[in-house]
Structures are given as C-alpha cells and as structure tokens.
Amino acid sequence: MPMNRKLYPTDWEEIALEIKKSNNWKCENCGKQCKRRDESWGEFFSTWNMQSTYFADAIEHTQRFTLHVAHLDHHPENSDRSNLKALCAPCHLRYDVGQMATKKRLKKEREGQIPLFEHF
C-alpha cells in the first residue's frame, strides 16, 4: 500500500532520518547495512568485494538496500520511538505482509467503515 502522507506528522522526514542515523543505517531486524541518504550507490558499493555473487545481486536490486522506518502498530500518526523500527525494504515488506489484515482493517476504520463484529 502506498504511503498516505496526510496521516504522518509534518516532521516525519526528520523523525525517520533520526531513526536511521541512530541505527547507523542498519536494519534492526537482519542487520543489513543500507545506503545512507547522502552517499551515492558507487560510494555505498565501493567497500564491497566485487567478486562476491552477493555484490552482483545487490547491483541489480538496489532497492533491497534502502532503509525504511516502520510503524509497528501501523498508525502513522504514532511516532513514539517505541513504535518505530528501522527496517531494510525486504524486512519491512515481510513485516507488513504479516500484518496485512490489521493494516486493511485500520484503513477501513480511517475511511469511516465500522467493523460489524468485534473480537472478544
């Protein structure tokens, strides 16, 4: 699902950048080093072993080395540090897929649809 910027605080970019910096641009889930905002892809890959098959795969799939900041409760307005986690794109996708039913329900509720049944 694309990001609805209207749901995020106005200083979201600064919040997300601080989370990424505080984690040294590494995924909090798998530990993968991701590209910093101010470095080129050439700089990012310059320290890698070019003989590695991992390197070749990374060149073809650079989006896998983009660091995101995930809202663990899927409420973008909740930017409390305990609700935020720096995740590489694949880990963020895996987290969101596991939470898809929750995300869909929250979206419907934001759009004014009231659930017919509550879980007891």
Rosetta silent file (secondary structure, phi, psi, omega in degrees, C-alpha in Angstrom):
SEQUENCE: MPMNRKLYPTDWEEIALEIKKSNNWKCENCGKQCKRRDESWGEFFSTWNMQSTYFADAIEHTQRFTLHVAHLDHHPENSDRSNLKALCAPCHLRYDVGQMATKKRLKKEREGQIPLFEHF
SCORE:     score description
SCORE:     0.000 S_00000001
   1 L     0.000  134.108  177.709    0.000    0.000    0.000 S_00000001
   2 L   -69.431  154.574 -179.009    1.343    3.415   -0.840 S_00000001
   3 L   -72.165  129.930  174.728    2.065    5.808    1.966 S_00000001
   4 L   -96.037   97.421 -174.551   -0.685    8.355    2.710 S_00000001
   5 H   -57.228  -24.999 -179.182    1.430   11.387    3.673 S_00000001
   6 H   -64.478  -23.661 -177.713   -1.594   13.124    5.229 S_00000001
   7 H   -83.377  -14.418 -174.818   -1.535   10.615    8.100 S_00000001
   8 L   -92.239  152.590  175.572    2.088   11.333    9.054 S_00000001
   9 L   -62.727  154.518 -177.762    3.341   14.154   11.268 S_00000001
  10 L   -62.893  -24.891  179.410    4.656   17.173    9.374 S_00000001
  11 L   -99.392   26.018 -176.929    8.185   16.456   10.631 S_00000001
  12 H   -57.039  -42.349 -178.823    8.124   12.792    9.543 S_00000001
  13 H   -59.142  -41.131  179.050   11.183   13.124    7.293 S_00000001
  14 H   -68.787  -41.275  178.487   13.252   14.443   10.209 S_00000001
  15 H   -61.087  -49.438 -178.138   11.942   11.747   12.573 S_00000001
  16 H   -61.972  -42.248  179.544   12.701    8.978   10.070 S_00000001
  17 H   -62.055  -41.437  178.905   16.172   10.358    9.356 S_00000001
  18 H   -62.971  -40.666  178.403   16.992   10.447   13.082 S_00000001
  19 H   -62.742  -45.459 -179.804   15.891    6.801   13.488 S_00000001
  20 H   -62.221  -45.347  179.356   18.053    5.746   10.517 S_00000001
  21 H   -63.352  -42.653 -177.704   21.066    7.675   11.820 S_00000001
  22 H   -65.539  -20.335  176.798   20.662    6.303   15.342 S_00000001
  23 L  -102.377   13.606  178.811   20.835    2.785   13.893 S_00000001
  24 L    53.433   35.709  177.001   23.858    3.646   11.738 S_00000001
  25 L    59.525   32.731  176.254   21.769    2.921    8.599 S_00000001
  26 E  -114.761  145.321  177.095   21.450   -0.764    9.526 S_00000001
  27 L   -66.630  130.040  179.141   18.283   -2.845    9.548 S_00000001
  28 L   -73.594  -12.820 -179.530   17.177   -3.538   13.123 S_00000001
  29 L   -93.993  -56.874 -174.211   15.853   -6.921   12.039 S_00000001
  30 L  -104.238  -10.960  178.554   18.546   -8.542    9.852 S_00000001
  31 L    82.494    5.566 -179.060   21.489   -6.171   10.456 S_00000001
  32 L   -64.156  134.916  174.051   21.973   -5.373    6.753 S_00000001
  33 E   -75.660  130.080  179.943   23.925   -2.198    6.048 S_00000001
  34 L  -113.749  163.625 -177.840   21.832    0.153    3.910 S_00000001
  35 L   -71.164  131.697  175.204   22.731    3.134    1.759 S_00000001
  36 L   -73.635  153.957 -177.242   22.897    6.474    3.524 S_00000001
  37 L   -60.404  -35.491 -174.667   20.823    9.281    2.101 S_00000001
  38 L   -96.648    9.047  178.012   23.868   11.401    1.239 S_00000001
  39 L  -110.819  148.824  178.068   26.033    8.718   -0.379 S_00000001
  40 L   -79.290  163.058  176.259   25.979    7.602   -3.985 S_00000001
  41 H   -62.708  -35.012  177.132   25.438    3.989   -4.925 S_00000001
  42 H   -60.401  -44.863  177.421   29.043    3.954   -6.145 S_00000001
  43 H   -64.150  -42.535 -179.037   30.260    5.050   -2.710 S_00000001
  44 H   -59.822  -45.563 -176.959   27.989    2.553   -0.996 S_00000001
  45 H   -84.416   -7.858 -175.175   29.263   -0.378   -3.055 S_00000001
  46 L   -63.701  -24.137 -179.012   32.908    0.750   -3.119 S_00000001
  47 L   -90.844   -2.778 -177.251   33.734   -1.140    0.083 S_00000001
  48 L   -83.394  155.432  173.663   32.212   -4.392   -1.157 S_00000001
  49 L   -77.955  111.705 -174.846   34.126   -7.364   -2.560 S_00000001
  50 L   -70.274  -10.266  177.197   33.343   -7.180   -6.276 S_00000001
  51 L   -83.227  -13.095 -176.370   33.978  -10.924   -6.684 S_00000001
  52 L   -71.556  136.906  175.279   31.028  -11.750   -4.454 S_00000001
  53 H   -67.981  -26.596  176.001   27.862  -13.087   -6.090 S_00000001
  54 H   -62.738  -38.977  178.859   26.041  -11.096   -3.406 S_00000001
  55 H   -62.166  -46.244  179.929   27.563   -7.934   -4.873 S_00000001
  56 H   -60.882  -43.018  178.305   26.244   -8.720   -8.364 S_00000001
  57 H   -63.524  -40.031 -178.716   22.763   -9.373   -6.974 S_00000001
  58 H   -65.184  -37.733  178.905   22.902   -6.136   -4.979 S_00000001
  59 H   -62.212  -37.849 -179.218   23.776   -4.082   -8.065 S_00000001
  60 H   -77.972  -22.477 -174.885   20.663   -5.445   -9.803 S_00000001
  61 L  -129.867   60.129 -175.848   18.392   -4.946   -6.765 S_00000001
  62 H   -61.558  -27.073 -178.853   19.498   -1.709   -5.113 S_00000001
  63 H   -60.919  -22.216  178.439   16.046   -1.188   -3.564 S_00000001
  64 H   -68.548  -12.247 -178.071   16.878   -4.025   -1.156 S_00000001
  65 H  -111.057   24.260  175.484   19.434   -1.697    0.435 S_00000001
  66 L   -98.683  129.098 -179.106   17.012    1.142    1.147 S_00000001
  67 E   -92.483  129.253  177.405   16.294    1.689    4.819 S_00000001
  68 E  -109.551  167.050  170.283   12.688    2.408    5.828 S_00000001
  69 E  -120.299  117.426 -176.093   11.188    3.358    9.170 S_00000001
  70 E   -97.543  142.594  170.601    8.206    1.189   10.041 S_00000001
  71 E   -90.866  112.938 -174.029    5.348    1.995   12.399 S_00000001
  72 L   -63.938  -30.709  179.532    4.950   -1.231   14.349 S_00000001
  73 L   -95.776    2.732  179.054    1.299   -0.547   15.185 S_00000001
  74 L    63.913   23.034  174.659    0.538    0.721   11.643 S_00000001
  75 L  -109.383   98.108 -175.620   -0.646    4.078   12.982 S_00000001
  76 L   -59.218  -23.663  179.151    1.462    6.666   11.078 S_00000001
  77 L   -76.645  -14.921  179.347    0.464    9.407   13.486 S_00000001
  78 L   -91.597   91.480 -178.217    2.092    7.463   16.362 S_00000001
  79 L  -103.342   27.740  173.462    5.727    8.441   16.022 S_00000001
  80 L   -64.521  138.313 -175.928    6.764    7.460   19.525 S_00000001
  81 H   -54.450  -34.164 -179.414   10.244    5.870   19.341 S_00000001
  82 H   -68.036  -15.410 -179.727    8.925    2.619   20.841 S_00000001
  83 H   -99.874   -0.622 -175.566    6.593    2.321   17.831 S_00000001
  84 E  -115.613  143.291  179.659    9.290    2.877   15.180 S_00000001
  85 E  -144.738  132.329  176.264   11.840    0.470   13.768 S_00000001
  86 E   -78.743  118.978 -178.688   14.480    0.914   11.055 S_00000001
  87 E  -131.935  139.253  172.627   13.982   -1.914    8.553 S_00000001
  88 E   -65.928  161.688 -176.140   15.532   -2.636    5.177 S_00000001
  89 H   -54.354  -46.462  178.953   12.983   -2.793    2.362 S_00000001
  90 H   -63.165  -40.378  179.444   12.716   -6.631    2.359 S_00000001
  91 H   -67.748  -37.868  177.874   12.275   -6.832    6.157 S_00000001
  92 H   -63.179  -43.350  178.791    9.690   -4.017    6.062 S_00000001
  93 H   -62.211  -45.416  178.764    7.775   -5.863    3.358 S_00000001
  94 H   -61.060  -40.968  178.883    7.862   -9.128    5.330 S_00000001
  95 H   -62.987  -47.966 -178.024    6.638   -7.307    8.452 S_00000001
  96 H   -65.079  -39.374  178.852    3.802   -5.605    6.574 S_00000001
  97 H   -60.980  -40.413  178.237    2.696   -8.793    4.807 S_00000001
  98 H   -66.434  -19.874 -177.069    2.413  -10.474    8.186 S_00000001
  99 L  -112.234   14.538 -172.518    0.257   -7.603    9.392 S_00000001
 100 H   -57.561  -41.734  179.906   -1.853   -7.109    6.227 S_00000001
 101 H   -61.292  -41.568  178.223   -5.212   -7.931    7.842 S_00000001
 102 H   -63.991  -44.578 -179.894   -4.546   -5.369   10.570 S_00000001
 103 H   -61.507  -42.554  179.978   -3.482   -2.740    8.021 S_00000001
 104 H   -64.925  -41.952  178.569   -6.621   -3.280    5.927 S_00000001
 105 H   -63.002  -44.970  179.997   -8.874   -3.036    8.982 S_00000001
 106 H   -63.310  -38.886  178.259   -7.196    0.179   10.153 S_00000001
 107 H   -63.367  -44.464  179.181   -7.515    1.707    6.686 S_00000001
 108 H   -62.592  -40.517  178.808  -11.233    0.913    6.567 S_00000001
 109 H   -64.607  -39.172  177.358  -11.715    2.405   10.023 S_00000001
 110 H   -63.970  -31.861 -179.562   -9.884    5.599    8.954 S_00000001
 111 L   -83.595    2.904  175.438  -12.218    5.791    5.954 S_00000001
 112 L    95.456    4.772  177.709  -15.222    5.638    8.291 S_00000001
 113 L   -85.292  128.547 -177.559  -16.183    1.992    7.956 S_00000001
 114 L   -98.873  131.236  178.265  -17.164    0.496   11.276 S_00000001
 115 L   -63.505  139.595  179.469  -16.480   -3.197   11.882 S_00000001
 116 L   -75.065  -33.795 -177.510  -19.649   -5.299   12.247 S_00000001
 117 L  -124.144  136.011  174.389  -18.114   -7.704   14.698 S_00000001
 118 L  -101.460  145.224  176.494  -15.711   -7.052   17.497 S_00000001
 119 L   -82.441  131.514 -179.111  -13.328   -9.743   18.683 S_00000001
 120 L  -102.272    0.000    0.000  -13.912  -10.667   22.294 S_00000001
